[in-house]
């Protein structure tokens, strides 16, 4: 019986490579030969065993995948179709993308955008999709390049942050990048950032519930005290899209920014995002994310590198987007 290689967590420590068979594939109506996946913060938690990501074990890790349909019982897809899947419970409730073959539900899949290669879809991945969802939320709240002001991106050198910087700058916004890595400034300038703020400044803040109005809008990938201070510094009737918790799950803030300045706080989730919204976000990514900047922020690594990289991303040791070449290793 043919086997396929997968990175599997058993809940008793770091995930490990195993050879699985067709009988190990989960329920679903489409089977995909996986070519690429990506590395996200959540993947780091799952692979190292330092975070409770999987709801059951054993669990194939990896929250993203891109590949080619090899078998389908769905009228929507046929063998040879190139597809992308991000979120939808992969590596949590359904085996994920760190495998050479996976079976999934057809209603989770998005056809690969024509202008993007499979590699580039994983350079975007969950992080890039999340960044685009944040931009969509801010635009629905009224953000426009015609407005005068700076748009802040926290965790700007990370996966979500770097894509958000590139998209916002390409759309014509003045982007301020928050990062704790001065060595990343040149890289972020190339993505379109025009100013910088040290992450410690935002993490510590002034302690006041309302601070000087600095940001027209913001994409926050950090959470915790950073998000509280971003809210305190956002301009009247500005908006903040929050999508990360690396800095903590608490929000040590008051209601004053919301009531006295009319600030909007928009939570962004890409895991259970409806297919229609997901498809819209991919269409906008195809149009509004400059591919040169995407390539600039992307590194490609072999499948064998994932356990090492998982530890590095938790320590802030990766930059931009990390693509995993599943089939090429």
C-alpha positions, 0 to 999 in steps of 0.5 A: 500500500502506498504511503505518504509522509506527514508531521504528526502530533500525538500530544506528548511533546514535539510532532514527529515525522511518520509514514501514513497510508490511505487508510489514515486519511480522514473523511472528505470528498476531495483528495489533494496531493500537497505541494506546499504549506506554510509556517504560522505562529499557530503552527509553531505552537502545534509542532513544538507542543507548546500550545494546545492547538489540536483538539484530538490526537494523533493530528497532522499539523499544518494550517495551510496547504496548496496542491493538486486534486488527485481524486474527487467525489465533488462536482465542484472539483476534478483531478488536476484542479489546483486548490488552496486551503487555509484554516477551516480547522486544519491541524485543530479538528481536521488533519492539516497540511504538513503531509504529502497527501490530504483528504478534505471537504470540498466546501473548504477549498478555494481554486488557486487564483490564476495570477498566483503560483501554488508557491505564492499562494502559500507565501500568502497563506493564512497570514496573508489572508488574515492581513487582507481580511484586516484591510477589508474590515478597515475599509468597511469602517471607512478607511480610504487612501484619500484620508490624511493620516498614518496607518499602523501595523504592529508585529510588522516584520511577522507573517501577517504584519509584512503582508499588511504593510505591503497591501496598505502601502500599495493601496496608497496609505502611509504605513507606520511599522511597529517592530522590535527589530531595527535590522528589519527596517530596510526590509520593511521600507522595501515593502512600503513602510514610511515610518517606524515605532519601537514595539516596546514603546507601544507595549509600555505606553503612557498608562493613560486611557486616552493618549495623543491621537496618532493613527488613522487606523491600525492592524494589530497582530499582537494583542494585550497591552499593545492593543490597549495602547494602540486603541488609546492612540487611535484618532477620532472615529478611527478603527483597529483590526485585531487578529493576534494574541502573541502579546497576551489575551487580556485587554487592559483598556478602558471604554474611553477610546470607544465612547469618547473617540468613537473608535471601532475595534474589529476582531478578525478570524480567518479560521471559520471565515465564510467561503464567500468572504474568503473568496473575496479576500483572495480576489483582492490579494490577487489584485492588491498585493504586489508580487515583488514585495511578496517574493521579497518577504518570502523564504522557502524551506524543506519539509525537514526544516519545519521542526526547527523553524517551529521553534524559531517562529515562537522566538520571533526568529523568522521574518516575513512568510515561510513557505514549506516545500512539501513535495520538493524535500 
